[in-house]
C-alpha cells in the first residue's frame, strides 16, 4: 500500500469515526433533517502501540456549528463564546482535554499523553501520541477560495497562484495572491471578509471576485465580527501550536496536529496548503525560532459524506445553517453542552451571569481551569517562571496571565509584525476580567 492510499484510508477511517460519534450524540442541538445544515469538527488522538505496532484512534473533542457573535455583542466578562464555528469549538474542547491530562499527571497518576521533564518540570507529549484534526468542511476563509473545475481538452483545470501586481495601502501587509486566468471561469466563494486596512477583494465577476492569501474575518449578520477565519486560525496553530498561551506555561513544547483531514466537500489540496502553510512559509523561515516553527501537517480528504453537511451545490441550496452548536469533550464531567449565540442553550437574562451557567470552554472557565491546575502543584514542582510569581497569579487578570509565557508571547508578537500585520486586535477591556476558584 503506497503513501497516497494510506492517507486516503486514514482519512476515511477518521471521518467514519467522527460521523458515527456525532450520530450517537443526543438529538438536542442537531440540525433539522432536510431543513438545516451544520459542520462537524473533531480532534482525534492517535496512539501507536509499542507492543504490537497497532494504531488506536479516539475522539477527544468535537464541535458543531457555523455562527459568530458580532463585535457589538462581545462580553467583557469572558463568559461568551465569540466564535462558534465547529473547528474553534473542537479546539477549545481539546484544551479542556489537555488540562484534564495535566491534572492527572500532577496528581502522580499516569497520563495517556503527557510525561514530566525532570529538568524543567514541564510536560512533554508522549512520542507515541499524535493528534488529528478533522472537519467535515473546508475551513472558511482562504482555503475555501477554490477554482471551480471546468472540463477542457486536457481534463480539469488546476489552480495557479501568482503574486498580485496591484498596489496595497500598507507596505508592511502580507502580499496577497491572485489566480491566473488560463481557462478558469469562476471560484467557489467564501463568506469571510478581508480584514479592514488590508488588501480587499476585487468583487469582479468570475475568478476575479476574490483575492487569495489575504487575512479574513468571519461574517456577521449586519454586525461585523472580530473573529479571524478558520483558515487563518489553523495557520496560527500550525505555527504556535493548538494549546494557546495559558497551557504553554506547563508545556516544554507546543502541541501540534500531525494531520488535517477534510470531509467530502469542495476541496483543493493546493488551496489548503496555500492557506495554512505556504502563504507564510518564506517569512517564517527567516524568523528562525527554535521552539515555535511551522509544523506542517499531512493534509488529506475523505470521500465520506456528512449527512447534515451543506449541499455540494451550495450556491443554490435553500437549507439554513443550524442556529445551535454542540460541544463534546472526553472529560469526566460535563462532557456535552449545547450553545446558542455563544451561551448555553436555554439560558435566560436572569441566570446567564451565574457561574454554573457558563459554558465549560468559555474564556472565564478555561482561565479558572488554569488557576485550579496551578493550585494542584507543590510550589517547588512548578516551572521556574511560575514559581517566582505564584503568589501573584491568583489576582492577575486574564490578559496578564496570557502574557506569563514570554516565549509564546514573543513569538506571537513577531508573527503579528512580520507575517500577520492585519490580524484583528480585540479591545483590551475584553480580557481584563479576573476569576476566583471559590466562585
CORDAPE-V87872 format. One record per pair of residues at least 4 apart in sequence whose ideal C-beta (glycine too) atoms are under 7 Angstrom apart, sorted by the first residue. I is the first residue (numbers start at 1). GAP is how many residues later the second one is. Records with the same first field share a line. If there is no record, write none. Layout:
# CORDAPE-V87872
I = GAP / GAP
This chain:
# CORDAPE-V87872
1 = 4 / 5
3 = 4
4 = 4
5 = 4
6 = 4
7 = 4 / 291 / 293
8 = 4 / 292
9 = 4
10 = 4
11 = 4 / 250 / 289 / 290 / 291
12 = 4 / 290 / 291 / 292
13 = 4 / 44
14 = 4 / 30 / 43 / 118 / 120 / 247
15 = 4 / 119 / 246 / 248 / 287 / 289
16 = 4 / 288
17 = 4 / 27 / 40 / 42
18 = 4 / 22 / 24 / 41 / 116
19 = 4 / 285 / 287
20 = 4
21 = 38 / 41
22 = 18 / 40
25 = 301 / 303 / 311
28 = 310
29 = 295 / 296 / 297 / 309 / 316
30 = 278 / 296
31 = 5 / 6 / 7 / 277 / 291
32 = 4
35 = 284 / 285
36 = 283 / 284 / 285 / 286
37 = 271 / 272 / 273 / 282 / 284 / 285
38 = 26 / 27 / 28 / 270 / 283 / 284
39 = 25 / 26 / 27 / 47 / 96 / 97 / 98
40 = 22 / 24 / 46 / 96 / 266
41 = 22 / 45 / 46 / 49 / 93 / 94
42 = 17 / 19 / 20 / 48 / 92
43 = 17 / 18 / 47 / 51 / 88 / 90
44 = 13 / 14 / 15 / 87 / 88 / 90
45 = 13 / 15 / 84 / 86
46 = 9 / 11 / 84 / 85 / 86
47 = 9 / 81 / 82
48 = 7 / 80
49 = 4 / 5 / 7
50 = 78
59 = 271
60 = 34 / 37 / 270
61 = 29 / 32 / 33 / 36 / 267 / 268 / 269
62 = 28 / 31 / 266
63 = 23 / 26 / 27 / 30 / 262 / 263 / 264
64 = 22 / 261 / 262
65 = 19 / 20 / 21 / 24 / 260
66 = 19 / 20 / 255
67 = 17 / 254 / 256 / 258
68 = 14 / 15 / 16 / 17 / 150 / 152 / 157 / 159
69 = 4 / 5 / 11 / 13 / 156 / 272 / 273
70 = 150 / 153 / 154 / 155
71 = 152 / 153 / 154 / 155
72 = 151
74 = 6 / 8 / 356
75 = 4 / 5
76 = 353 / 354 / 357
77 = 287 / 356
78 = 284 / 285 / 286 / 289 / 320 / 355
79 = 279 / 283 / 285
80 = 262 / 263 / 282
81 = 258 / 261 / 278 / 281
82 = 145 / 260
83 = 5 / 135 / 144
84 = 5 / 241 / 255 / 258
85 = 55 / 133 / 145
86 = 4 / 49
87 = 4 / 48 / 52 / 143
88 = 4 / 145
89 = 4 / 236 / 238 / 272
90 = 4
91 = 151
92 = 269
93 = 4 / 234 / 235 / 236 / 268
94 = 4 / 148
95 = 4 / 149 / 152 / 271
96 = 4 / 233 / 235 / 264 / 265
97 = 4 / 232 / 233 / 234
98 = 4 / 145 / 149 / 157
99 = 4 / 270 / 274
100 = 4 / 231
101 = 4 / 10 / 11 / 12 / 13
102 = 4 / 12 / 21 / 148 / 271
103 = 4 / 270 / 273
104 = 5 / 7
105 = 6 / 9 / 11 / 18
106 = 270 / 271
113 = 12 / 13 / 16
114 = 9 / 10 / 11 / 12
115 = 9 / 11
116 = 5 / 7
117 = 4 / 5 / 7 / 135
120 = 132 / 263
121 = 260 / 261 / 262
122 = 128 / 129 / 130 / 261
123 = 127 / 128 / 129
124 = 128 / 129
125 = 4 / 128 / 130
130 = 128
131 = 124 / 126 / 127
132 = 125 / 126 / 127 / 129
133 = 124 / 127
134 = 127
135 = 4 / 127 / 128
136 = 127 / 170 / 173
137 = 126 / 128 / 172 / 173
138 = 5 / 6 / 124 / 127 / 128 / 129
139 = 4 / 5 / 91 / 92 / 95
140 = 4 / 50 / 51 / 52 / 78 / 89 / 90 / 91
141 = 49 / 51 / 75 / 88 / 89 / 90 / 91 / 134
142 = 70 / 71 / 74 / 87 / 89 / 132 / 133
143 = 88 / 128 / 129 / 132 / 133
144 = 44 / 46
145 = 42 / 43 / 45 / 65 / 67 / 126
146 = 41 / 42 / 120 / 122 / 125
147 = 10 / 12 / 32 / 37 / 40 / 60
148 = 37 / 38 / 39 / 40
149 = 7 / 8
150 = 6 / 7 / 33 / 34 / 35
151 = 5
152 = 5 / 31
157 = 25 / 26 / 27
159 = 20 / 109 / 111 / 112
160 = 19 / 20 / 22
161 = 16 / 18 / 51 / 113
162 = 15 / 16 / 18
163 = 12 / 14
164 = 11 / 12 / 13 / 14 / 47
168 = 5 / 31
170 = 27
172 = 249
173 = 25 / 26 / 248 / 249
174 = 39 / 41 / 245 / 247
175 = 38
176 = 23 / 35 / 36 / 37 / 38
177 = 34 / 35 / 36 / 102
178 = 33 / 34
179 = 5 / 8 / 28 / 33
181 = 26
184 = 23
185 = 21
186 = 20 / 21
187 = 20 / 22 / 23
188 = 78
189 = 20 / 21
191 = 28
192 = 24 / 25 / 26 / 27 / 37
193 = 23 / 24 / 26
194 = 4 / 5 / 6 / 7 / 20 / 22
195 = 20 / 21 / 22 / 227 / 229
197 = 225
198 = 16 / 17 / 224
199 = 12 / 15
201 = 8 / 9 / 10
202 = 6 / 7 / 9
203 = 6
204 = 4 / 5
205 = 4
212 = 62
213 = 66
215 = 13 / 17 / 205 / 207 / 208
216 = 13 / 16
217 = 7 / 8 / 9 / 10 / 11 / 12 / 207
218 = 7 / 9 / 11
219 = 6
220 = 4 / 5
226 = 198 / 200
228 = 4 / 5 / 195 / 196
230 = 4
231 = 4 / 44 / 45
232 = 4
233 = 4
234 = 4 / 42
235 = 4 / 40 / 41 / 45
236 = 4
237 = 4 / 5
238 = 38 / 39 / 56 / 57 / 59
239 = 45 / 53 / 55 / 176
240 = 14 / 52 / 168 / 171 / 172
241 = 13 / 14 / 15
242 = 13 / 14 / 15
243 = 4 / 5 / 8 / 11 / 12
244 = 4
245 = 157 / 160 / 163 / 164
246 = 120 / 124 / 155 / 156
247 = 4
248 = 6 / 157 / 160
249 = 134 / 137 / 155 / 156
250 = 133
251 = 4
254 = 38
256 = 39
257 = 40
258 = 39 / 40
259 = 38 / 39
260 = 37 / 39
261 = 39 / 41
262 = 5 / 39
263 = 39 / 41 / 43 / 46
264 = 38 / 39 / 40 / 41
265 = 44
267 = 34
268 = 4
269 = 4 / 30
270 = 4
271 = 4
272 = 4 / 27
273 = 4 / 5 / 26
274 = 4 / 5
275 = 4
277 = 4 / 17 / 19
280 = 4 / 139
281 = 4 / 13
283 = 4 / 135 / 136
284 = 10 / 135
287 = 127 / 131
289 = 4 / 122
291 = 116
292 = 119
305 = 4
310 = 4 / 7
311 = 6 / 8
313 = 4
323 = 17
324 = 14 / 15 / 16 / 21
325 = 14
326 = 12
327 = 10 / 12 / 32 / 34
328 = 7 / 8
329 = 6
331 = 4
334 = 26
337 = 7 / 22 / 23
338 = 7
339 = 4 / 5 / 6 / 20
340 = 5
343 = 4 / 9 / 16
344 = 13 / 15
347 = 4 / 5 / 10
348 = 4
351 = 6
352 = 5
355 = 84
358 = 4 / 6 / 7
359 = 6
360 = 5
361 = 4 / 5
363 = 4 / 35
364 = 4 / 69 / 71
365 = 4
366 = 4
367 = 4 / 31 / 34 / 68
368 = 4 / 67 / 69
369 = 4
370 = 4 / 31
371 = 4 / 23 / 64 / 66
372 = 4 / 65
374 = 12 / 16 / 19
375 = 62
377 = 4 / 5
379 = 8 / 11
382 = 4 / 5 / 8
383 = 4
384 = 4
385 = 19
386 = 4
389 = 4
392 = 4
393 = 8
395 = 39
396 = 4 / 5
397 = 34 / 35 / 36 / 37
398 = 4 / 33 / 35
399 = 4 / 29 / 32 / 33
402 = 29
403 = 6
405 = 4
406 = 4
407 = 4
408 = 4
409 = 4
410 = 4
411 = 4
412 = 4
413 = 4
414 = 4
415 = 4 / 5
416 = 4 / 5 / 7
417 = 4
426 = 4
428 = 4
435 = 4
